[in-house]
């Protein structure tokens, strides 16, 4: 019994190397580079942006990073790995765990590249970035669950861009999310960002398991 348990525990470890090779490094690198360039724009040009402009740059960098995460669950070998003993939520969690340290370092670099004099509170804007990244991953997990597409990343990225345009326009005034750092609603807005981050993370986790009907068919 112990041998069986140890073997099951070793399966995710054995998956690390093949998952590492199938990660969409080009998309992640392209999005990360673009996000750094957006954040470094004042540093490169010598500009002194106002606080609202710096916040806009940080939000743009966060969205750019999320566009890279939209491709994280793309797996060309998806239909071959559907029958492996390790459940799909574990495989998806491993993908996120492999990229998470790089994402954290990238976001720290983004913050450091923006002018400190006009930089908004790091905690609040980091929470926004986490929520947007969680939304990208949840949308990717939903796309994987609802379709047989091996690379749903482009569709998820298009959804994120559409949401980035529509949400600020359609969100009720009382539920404003994109407020300025000197706005009295900053704290309340970030309470809503925290709720959004938890909700989309839970939705993404719920989308992880393979549908029973599809699993039986395979």
C-alpha positions, 0 to 999 in steps of 0.5 A: 500500500505504501508503494502504491501511495508513493508511486501516486505521489511521484506522478506529479513530480514526473510530470514537471519536465514534460509540462515544462517543455510544453509551456507557452514560453514564447507567448509568456516572454512576449507578453512579459517583455511588452509589459516591462516596456510599458512600465519603463516608458517614463524611464526610457523617455525621461518623462515625469508622469503624473500619478494617474499616468503611472497607475495607467501604465501599471494597469496596462502592464498587468493586462499585458501580463494577463494576456500571456497567462491566457496561453498558459493552459494551451497544450498541443498534447492535450488529447494524449494526456487526457488519459494519464492517471494524474487529474487535469486540475493537478496538471493545470496547478503544476503549470501555474506553479512553474510560472508563478515565481517568474511572474512574481519576479516580473511584477516586482521588476514592473513596479521598480521600473515605474517612477517612485515619486508617482507610483500608486500604493504597491499593495493595491495595484498588485491586488489588481494585477492578481485579479486580472491574472486570475481572470485570465487563468479562469477563462483559460480553464473554462475554455479548456473545459467547454471545448476540445481546442488544444490552444484556446489562448487566442480566444481567451486573450481576445476575451480579456481585451474585450473585458478590459474595454467594456468593464470600465464602461459598463460597471455601475458607478457604485461598483467602480474598480478603476479608481485613482489612488487619491480617490476616497473610494480606493480602499473600497474598490480594492475590497471588491478587487479582492472579492473578484480575485477569490471568485475567479480563482474559485471559478477557475478551480471548479473548471479544472476537472474533466467533464464526466461525459467527455471522460467516459467517451475517451 
